[in-house]
Amino acid sequence: MNKIWLVIKREYLTRVRNRSFILSTILLPLFFIGFIFASAYFAASSTESQKVAVSDSNGIFKNSFQNDKLITYEFPDDVTPDNFKEKGYSAFLKIPNDYSSSNDSISLISTKQLGMDAEDKIKDQIDDAIRNQAFLKNNIDKKILDSINKLNENGMYHFRTVVKQGKKTEKSNSALSYGIGYGSGFLIYITLFIYGAAVMRGVMEEKMNRIAEVIISSVKPFQLMVGKIIGIAAVGLTQLLIWLVLIVLLSAISTSFFSPETLQHAQAMNSSMGAAANNSAAINFLHAKSTFLSANWALIIPCFLFYFLAGYLFYASLFAAVGSVVNEDPQEAQSLMLPITMPIILSFVIMTTAVGKPDSPIAVWGSIIPFSSPIVMMGRIPSGNVPGWQIIVSMLSLVAGFILTTMLAAKIYRTGILLYGKKVTFKEMGKWLFRKS
């Protein structure tokens, strides 16, 4: 056990003292937070509005168009499609008498593209004006129509979703559970590739440099493999915890630079431009603190840490086994990695379904089978619909799978780490699995 600890200590200290580790650990959260808040800042600080000159031959649109901070509508008499730019307008909206005719339709004339969102906003204004005019023609009182429109703007009702399980009821947020589930599963998915490949590269480097021969003279191959796997796992966990702390601190500090008026203005811009606004994710991030607190973090965080570590340990032993049999040909490593990477990719595909349908059969079985459970189960847990027995069975099967893969990988590692100059096949590795020690 002391020898395993020495290998763990060596792997951990060598990697955390590396300059690339320090830079990536610090710069990635800074880039992530900087990108989000830069997008939010540019969205919030943009105050440029479009001025649209409207030619309304019917006279029904003048009292219907609503100005906002992005688009202002004016109805001048001396503005034409030829001189609207000289008059200081961004565009000219021509509404003929028979706007329903394809030969004489409504035209928006501009010297440059206004953007898809601005065009959609203008179309919505036109649709509302035509609909209101149709209501008035059918003898619906204008005061009643105005009251209905005002009620619709302010929200006609308050909608909420409540999940009831036995006597326990709690508020549900499908978008929140989807985002947390997808983000957690995606993070584990990336981690399995990054740190699994790190284990494989470390084994390959020691083998190619003949360092493994020296180490194995005093440490058993199994002890070396387990120490390397746990040491890199500690590095990954350290980096993850530092990222989480830095992201929380940086987000808390960054939001203090935005005044309430700026946030309100950014939100108004976002809503007025419709759901397709490019900066909606950044704006929503600034307003999501109270929503995120409603998630069941007491369950999500421990489960994430378990599946993060257990999933890594499950696949890291397989990556170590592959690294031990690879020689100097990089294509050989890619072909041997395929049976390991395919289940990881398939797990991610299943997870994309599980976050939306956590009770579907493929999601349930995918969260129990060890090859896919680290990614799929984290896609299901934030929904709050996962029975406790399924979580327990998933964890036990993953632990059992980790023990089994470590034992099998150790047999391959023991022989492959000292094998040079020969291309190893899957058939030959299969023979090693059943060879007695």
C-alpha positions in Angstrom: 0.0 0.0 0.0 2.9 2.3 0.8 4.3 1.8 -2.8 0.9 2.6 -4.3 0.9 5.8 -2.2 4.3 6.8 -3.5 3.1 6.3 -7.1 0.0 8.4 -6.4 2.1 11.2 -4.8 4.5 11.2 -7.7 1.8 11.4 -10.3 -0.2 14.1 -8.4 2.7 16.4 -7.6 4.3 16.1 -11.1 1.1 17.1 -12.8 -0.1 19.9 -10.5 3.3 21.5 -10.5 3.2 21.6 -14.3 2.9 25.0 -15.8 0.2 23.9 -18.3 -2.0 22.6 -15.4 -1.7 25.9 -13.5 -2.5 28.0 -16.6 -5.4 25.9 -17.7 -6.9 25.8 -14.2 -6.8 29.5 -13.9 -7.5 30.7 -17.4 -10.4 28.4 -18.3 -12.8 29.9 -15.6 -11.6 33.4 -16.5 -12.4 32.8 -20.1 -15.7 31.2 -19.3 -16.9 34.0 -17.1 -15.3 36.7 -19.3 -17.1 35.4 -22.3 -20.5 35.3 -20.6 -20.2 38.8 -19.0 -18.7 40.4 -22.1 -21.7 39.2 -24.1 -24.0 40.5 -21.4 -22.2 43.8 -21.3 -22.3 44.4 -25.0 -26.0 43.5 -25.0 -26.7 45.7 -22.0 -24.7 48.7 -23.2 -26.0 48.8 -26.8 -28.5 51.7 -26.9 -28.7 52.2 -30.7 -32.3 52.2 -31.9 -33.7 52.0 -35.4 -35.9 54.7 -36.8 -38.4 53.5 -39.3 -40.5 55.8 -41.5 -43.9 54.4 -42.3 -46.1 55.3 -45.3 -49.6 54.3 -44.2 -52.1 54.9 -47.0 -54.9 53.3 -44.9 -54.2 55.2 -41.7 -54.8 52.1 -39.5 -51.3 51.6 -38.4 -50.4 55.0 -36.9 -52.2 54.3 -33.6 -51.3 50.6 -33.5 -47.5 50.6 -33.8 -45.7 50.6 -30.4 -42.3 52.2 -30.0 -39.6 50.6 -27.8 -35.9 51.1 -27.1 -34.9 49.3 -30.3 -37.3 50.5 -33.0 -39.1 53.8 -33.3 -41.9 54.3 -35.8 -42.7 57.7 -37.4 -45.3 58.7 -40.0 -43.8 61.7 -41.9 -45.4 63.0 -45.1 -42.3 64.1 -46.9 -40.3 60.9 -46.7 -40.1 58.6 -49.7 -38.1 55.3 -50.5 -35.6 57.6 -52.3 -34.8 60.0 -49.5 -35.4 58.2 -46.2 -31.7 57.8 -45.5 -31.1 61.6 -46.0 -34.0 62.3 -43.6 -32.3 60.2 -40.9 -34.2 57.0 -41.0 -32.9 53.5 -41.0 -35.6 52.0 -43.1 -38.8 52.9 -45.0 -42.0 50.8 -44.4 -44.4 51.1 -47.3 -47.9 49.8 -46.6 -50.2 50.1 -49.7 -54.0 50.1 -49.8 -54.3 46.4 -50.8 -51.5 44.9 -48.6 -53.0 41.4 -49.0 -52.3 41.3 -52.7 -49.1 39.6 -53.8 -48.6 42.2 -56.5 -48.7 45.1 -54.1 -47.4 43.7 -50.8 -46.0 45.5 -47.7 -42.3 46.4 -48.3 -39.5 47.2 -45.9 -36.8 49.2 -47.7 -33.4 49.8 -46.2 -29.8 50.5 -47.3 -28.5 47.6 -45.2 -29.8 44.5 -43.5 -31.7 45.4 -40.3 -31.3 41.8 -39.0 -33.6 38.9 -38.6 -34.8 39.9 -35.1 -35.6 43.5 -36.1 -37.6 42.3 -39.2 -39.5 39.8 -37.0 -40.3 42.6 -34.6 -41.7 44.8 -37.4 -43.8 41.9 -38.8 -45.3 41.3 -35.3 -46.3 44.9 -35.1 -48.0 44.7 -38.5 -49.8 41.5 -37.6 -51.1 43.0 -34.4 -52.3 46.1 -36.2 -54.1 44.1 -38.9 -55.7 41.8 -36.3 -56.9 44.7 -34.2 -58.4 46.4 -37.2 -60.2 43.1 -38.1 -61.7 43.0 -34.6 -62.9 46.6 -34.8 -64.6 45.9 -38.2 -66.5 43.1 -36.4 -67.9 45.6 -33.9 -65.6 44.7 -31.0 -65.3 47.8 -28.8 -61.9 49.5 -28.8 -61.8 49.8 -25.0 -62.4 46.1 -24.6 -59.7 45.4 -27.2 -57.2 47.6 -25.5 -57.9 46.0 -22.1 -57.4 42.5 -23.6 -54.1 43.6 -25.2 -52.9 45.1 -21.9 -53.9 42.0 -20.1 -52.0 39.9 -22.6 -48.9 42.1 -22.2 -48.9 41.8 -18.4 -49.5 38.1 -18.5 -53.0 36.7 -18.4 -52.2 34.0 -15.8 -49.3 32.7 -13.6 -48.2 29.2 -14.6 -46.2 26.8 -12.4 -45.4 23.1 -12.3 -45.6 21.1 -9.1 -44.3 17.5 -8.8 -46.3 15.5 -6.3 -44.8 12.3 -4.9 -46.9 10.8 -2.1 -47.4 13.5 0.5 -44.4 15.5 -0.7 -44.9 18.3 -3.2 -42.3 20.6 -4.6 -42.0 23.2 -7.4 -40.7 21.9 -10.7 -38.5 23.7 -13.2 -38.0 21.6 -16.3 -35.6 24.0 -17.9 -33.4 24.1 -14.8 -33.3 20.3 -14.5 -32.6 20.0 -18.2 -29.7 22.5 -18.0 -28.1 21.0 -14.9 -28.5 17.4 -16.1 -27.1 18.2 -19.6 -24.2 20.2 -18.1 -23.3 17.5 -15.5 -23.4 14.7 -18.1 -21.5 16.7 -20.6 -18.8 17.5 -18.0 -18.3 13.9 -17.1 -18.3 13.0 -20.8 -15.4 15.4 -21.4 -13.6 14.3 -18.3 -13.6 10.7 -19.3 -11.9 11.6 -22.6 -9.4 14.2 -21.1 -8.2 12.3 -18.1 -8.6 8.8 -19.6 -6.3 9.9 -22.5 -4.0 11.4 -19.9 -3.6 8.0 -18.2 -3.0 6.3 -21.6 -0.4 8.9 -22.6 1.4 8.6 -19.2 1.6 4.9 -19.6 2.8 5.1 -23.2 5.5 7.7 -22.3 6.9 5.6 -19.4 6.9 2.5 -21.7 8.6 4.3 -24.7 11.2 6.0 -22.4 11.9 2.6 -20.6 11.1 4.2 -17.3 8.5 1.5 -16.6 11.2 -1.1 -16.6 13.0 0.7 -13.8 9.8 1.3 -11.8 8.5 -2.3 -12.1 11.8 -3.6 -10.6 10.6 -2.3 -7.3 6.8 -1.9 -7.8 4.4 -4.5 -9.0 2.6 -3.7 -12.4 -0.8 -3.7 -10.6 0.4 -1.2 -8.0 1.9 1.0 -10.7 -1.3 1.0 -12.7 -3.6 1.7 -9.7 -1.3 4.4 -8.4 -1.2 6.2 -11.7 -5.0 6.0 -12.1 -5.7 7.3 -8.6 -3.0 10.0 -8.9 -4.5 11.4 -12.1 -8.0 11.1 -10.6 -6.8 13.3 -7.7 -5.4 15.8 -10.2 -8.8 15.9 -12.1 -10.8 16.4 -8.9 -8.5 19.1 -7.7 -8.8 21.0 -11.0 -12.6 20.5 -11.0 -13.0 21.9 -7.4 -10.8 24.9 -8.2 -12.9 25.6 -11.3 -16.1 25.5 -9.3 -14.8 27.8 -6.6 -13.3 30.3 -9.2 -16.5 30.3 -11.3 -18.7 31.0 -8.3 -16.4 33.7 -7.0 -15.9 35.4 -10.4 -19.6 35.3 -11.2 -20.4 36.9 -7.8 -17.8 39.6 -8.3 -18.7 40.3 -12.0 -22.4 40.8 -11.3 -21.5 43.6 -8.9 -20.3 45.6 -11.9 -23.8 45.7 -13.4 -26.3 48.1 -12.0 -29.9 47.2 -11.7 -30.8 49.7 -14.4 -28.3 48.1 -16.8 -29.7 44.6 -16.1 -33.3 45.9 -16.7 -32.3 47.6 -19.9 -30.5 44.4 -21.1 -33.6 42.3 -20.2 -35.8 44.7 -22.1 -33.6 44.5 -25.1 -33.6 40.7 -24.9 -37.4 40.4 -24.7 -38.1 43.0 -27.3 -35.9 41.2 -29.8 -37.7 37.9 -29.3 -36.5 34.5 -28.2 -33.9 34.3 -30.9 -31.7 37.1 -29.5 -28.1 36.1 -29.7 -27.2 37.3 -26.1 -30.2 35.7 -24.3 -28.1 33.0 -22.7 -25.7 35.7 -21.2 -28.6 37.8 -20.0 -30.4 34.9 -18.5 -27.2 33.9 -16.7 -27.2 37.2 -14.8 -30.7 36.6 -13.5 -30.4 32.9 -12.7 -29.1 32.9 -9.2 -32.4 32.5 -7.4 -33.5 29.9 -9.8 -30.4 27.8 -9.4 -30.8 27.8 -5.6 -34.1 25.9 -6.0 -32.3 22.8 -7.4 -31.8 19.8 -5.0 -28.0 20.4 -4.7 -27.8 18.2 -1.6 -28.4 15.2 -3.9 -26.9 16.5 -7.1 -23.4 17.5 -5.8 -22.7 14.2 -3.9 -24.0 12.1 -6.9 -21.9 14.2 -9.3 -18.7 13.7 -7.3 -19.4 9.9 -7.1 -20.1 9.5 -10.8 -17.2 11.8 -11.7 -14.7 9.6 -9.8 -16.3 6.2 -10.3 -16.8 6.8 -14.0 -13.3 7.9 -14.4 -11.9 4.9 -12.5 -14.0 2.6 -14.5 -12.6 3.8 -17.9 -9.2 4.9 -16.7 -8.1 1.2 -16.1 -9.1 0.4 -19.7 -7.2 3.4 -21.1 -4.2 2.3 -19.0 -4.4 -1.2 -20.5 -4.5 0.2 -24.0 -1.5 2.5 -23.3 0.5 -0.5 -22.0 0.3 -2.4 -25.3 0.8 0.5 -27.7 4.3 0.9 -29.2 5.4 3.9 -31.3 2.6 3.8 -33.9 -0.1 6.5 -33.0 -2.6 4.8 -35.4 -2.3 1.6 -33.3 -3.5 3.6 -30.2 -6.5 5.0 -32.1 -7.7 1.6 -33.3 -7.3 0.1 -29.8 -9.1 3.0 -28.2 -12.2 2.6 -30.4 -13.9 -0.1 -28.2 -13.4 2.2 -25.2 -14.6 5.5 -26.8 -17.6 4.1 -28.5 -19.5 3.3 -25.2 -18.7 6.8 -24.0 -20.1 8.5 -27.1 -23.1 6.2 -27.0 -23.7 7.2 -23.4 -23.7 10.9 -24.3 -26.3 10.2 -27.0 -28.5 8.4 -24.5 -28.0 11.2 -22.0 -29.4 13.8 -24.5 -32.6 11.7 -24.5 -32.6 11.1 -20.7 -32.5 14.8 -19.8 -35.8 15.3 -21.5 -37.4 11.8 -20.8 -35.8 10.6 -17.5 -38.3 7.8 -17.1 -37.9 6.3 -20.6 -36.7 2.6 -20.7 -33.5 3.5 -22.5 -32.7 6.2 -19.9 -33.4 3.8 -17.0 -31.2 1.0 -18.3 -28.5 3.4 -19.5 -28.3 4.8 -16.0 -27.8 1.3 -14.5 -25.3 -0.3 -16.9 -21.8 0.6 -15.7 -20.6 1.5 -19.2 -23.1 4.4 -19.5 -24.3 5.1 -16.0 -21.8 7.9 -15.1 -23.1 10.1 -17.9 -26.7 9.0 -18.2 -27.6 9.0 -14.5 -26.3 12.5 -14.0 -28.7 13.5 -16.9 -31.6 12.0 -14.9 -30.9 13.0 -11.3 -31.7 16.8 -11.5 -35.2 16.0 -12.7 -36.0 14.6 -9.2 -37.9 11.7 -10.7 -35.3 9.0 -10.1 -36.3 6.4 -7.5 -33.7 5.9 -4.7 -33.3 2.2 -5.5 -32.3 2.9 -9.0 -29.5 5.3 -7.8 -28.3 2.6 -5.3 -28.3 -0.2 -7.9 -26.5 2.1 -10.4 -23.8 3.0 -7.9 -23.3 -0.6 -6.8 -23.1 -1.8 -10.4 -20.6 0.9 -11.2 -18.4 0.0 -8.3 -18.5 -3.7 -9.2 -17.7 -2.7 -12.8 -14.7 -0.7 -11.7 -13.4 -3.6 -9.7 -13.9 -6.0 -12.6 -12.3 -3.7 -15.3 -9.4 -3.0 -13.0 -8.7 -6.7 -12.5 -8.9 -7.4 -16.3 -6.9 -4.4 -17.2 -4.2 -5.3 -14.7 -3.7 -8.6 -16.5 -3.2 -6.8 -19.8 -1.1 -4.1 -18.3 1.2 -6.6 -16.5 2.2 -8.2 -19.8 1.9 -5.3 -22.2 4.0 -2.8 -20.3 7.2 -4.8 -20.9 6.3 -5.9 -24.4 8.2 -4.0 -27.2 8.4 -4.2 -30.9 5.2 -6.2 -31.5 1.8 -5.1 -32.6 -0.8 -6.6 -30.2 -4.2 -7.7 -31.4 -7.5 -8.0 -29.4 -7.2 -11.8 -29.7 -3.9 -11.8 -28.1 -5.0 -9.5 -25.3 -8.0 -11.9 -24.7 -5.5 -14.7 -24.1 -3.7 -12.6 -21.5 -6.9 -12.3 -19.6 -7.1 -16.0 -18.9 -3.4 -16.5 -18.3 -2.7 -17.6 -14.8 -0.3 -15.4 -12.7 
